[in-house]
């Protein structure tokens, strides 16, 4: 007799979704804009719980994830849409230590902040903040080199 097949990863997620009652959580059709006015760009690493990191609930912030949390042309398009359609006014970048996508996450984070501050395609760049998530779970704010050494 063979052992029953283990459910696939997708099947496990669907079972978990049902078990926690997530299937009963409808989309709020009245709320189209994030409550905080914040868009977060973070690494897609599954170890980063961005929602838990900031205590987010559904509808609190736009969360955009990619490899490394880098500011790419696609990220800029997503942020532009977030600002124009979603009304976001502030941007938070989250990189992390032990990142498989980036060799030097702190350096890349500073470069991404600088890239956003100069992004002419974005209507709002007054508030752009970057954080490095440490191995120990702390958030350390970083600024571009020019801002740290006046």
C-alpha positions, 0 to 999 in steps of 0.5 A, a space after each residue: 500500500 502506498 502512502 497518500 500523496 502529499 498536497 502540492 504547495 498550492 494545495 497546502 496554501 488553499 487548505 491553510 486559507 480555508 482553515 483560517 477563514 480567509 475565504 470569508 474576508 471580502 474585498 472592501 469595495 468602498 476603499 480603493 486607497 491605502 489608509 496610510 497613504 504609503 507605498 512599500 517596495 520590498 524584497 520578495 524573499 519569503 522570509 520577510 513578513 512585510 505586513 507583520 513587520 509594519 503591523 499592516 492590515 488589508 487596505 493599509 498600504 500598497 506593497 510592491 515586491 520584487 527581487 531585492 526590493 530594487 527600484 526598476 522601471 517596473 517598480 517606477 510604473 507601479 509606484 506611479 500608478 499607486 500615487 495617481 490612482 491610489 493616492 499614496 504620498 510616501 514611499 518606504 523601501 525595505 532591503 534586508 541582510 542575507 539577501 540572495 538577490 543583492 551582494 551589498 543590500 545597504 549600498 543598493 538601498 542607498 542607490 534606490 533612494 537616490 533613484 527615487 528622489 530623482 524620478 521625474 515620472 513620480 508625482 510625489 517624492 517628498 517622503 522617501 525612506 529606506 530601511 535595512 531589515 537586519 538578521 535580528 529583526 530590527 529595521 535600520 534606517 539608511 539615507 543616501 551618502 550625501 545626506 549622511 555626510 553634509 
